Amino acid sequence: MPTNIERDHVRRLVEEGAQLVDVLPAKEYAEAHLPGAISIPLKKLDHQTAQQIQKDRPVIVYCNDYT
């Protein structure tokens, strides 16, 4: 179930080992993404691309769209 979380909570989770997944298109990921985030564009998210995500660690999925 998706949950909105604040910046400080994100930092704490990442410090504790959570993974960051940026779901914006690759070009936008290349222009700006959070340090350590992996890129899995939402339109390409499937079983195969999701294999990049470690199942034993929490996952934070984000999309930083300014429009």
C-alpha positions as CSV (number, residue, x, y, z in Angstrom):
1,M,0.0,0.0,0.0
2,P,1.6,3.4,-1.0
3,T,2.3,5.8,1.8
4,N,3.3,9.4,1.6
5,I,6.3,10.3,3.7
6,E,8.2,13.5,4.6
7,R,11.8,14.2,3.6
8,D,13.2,13.6,7.1
9,H,11.5,10.2,7.2
10,V,13.0,9.3,3.7
11,R,16.5,10.3,5.0
12,R,16.1,8.1,8.0
13,L,14.8,5.1,6.0
14,V,17.7,5.4,3.5
15,E,20.2,5.6,6.4
16,E,18.6,2.4,7.7
17,G,19.0,0.7,4.3
18,A,15.9,1.5,2.2
19,Q,16.3,1.6,-1.6
20,L,15.3,4.6,-3.6
21,V,13.6,4.0,-7.0
22,D,13.0,6.9,-9.3
23,V,10.2,6.1,-11.8
24,L,10.6,9.2,-14.1
25,P,11.7,8.7,-17.7
26,A,15.5,8.0,-18.1
27,K,16.2,11.5,-19.5
28,E,14.6,13.2,-16.4
29,Y,16.4,10.8,-14.1
30,A,19.7,11.7,-15.8
31,E,19.0,15.4,-15.3
32,A,18.2,15.2,-11.5
33,H,17.7,12.3,-9.1
34,L,18.3,11.6,-5.5
35,P,21.8,10.2,-4.6
36,G,21.8,6.4,-4.7
37,A,18.5,6.1,-6.5
38,I,18.0,3.5,-9.2
39,S,16.1,4.3,-12.3
40,I,13.1,2.2,-13.3
41,P,10.9,4.4,-15.6
42,L,7.2,3.7,-14.7
43,K,6.4,2.9,-18.3
44,K,9.1,0.2,-18.3
45,L,8.3,-1.2,-14.8
46,D,7.6,-4.9,-15.2
47,H,8.7,-8.2,-13.7
48,Q,12.1,-8.1,-15.4
49,T,13.0,-4.5,-14.5
50,A,11.8,-5.0,-11.0
51,Q,14.6,-7.5,-10.5
52,Q,16.9,-4.6,-9.7
53,I,15.0,-4.1,-6.4
54,Q,16.3,-6.1,-3.5
55,K,13.4,-8.0,-1.9
56,D,14.9,-8.0,1.6
57,R,15.1,-4.1,1.9
58,P,12.3,-1.5,2.1
59,V,11.6,0.4,-1.1
60,I,10.9,4.1,-1.5
61,V,9.5,4.9,-5.0
62,Y,9.3,8.5,-6.0
63,C,8.5,10.7,-8.9
64,N,9.7,14.3,-8.8
65,D,7.4,16.0,-11.5
66,Y,7.4,19.7,-11.4
67,T,4.5,20.1,-13.9
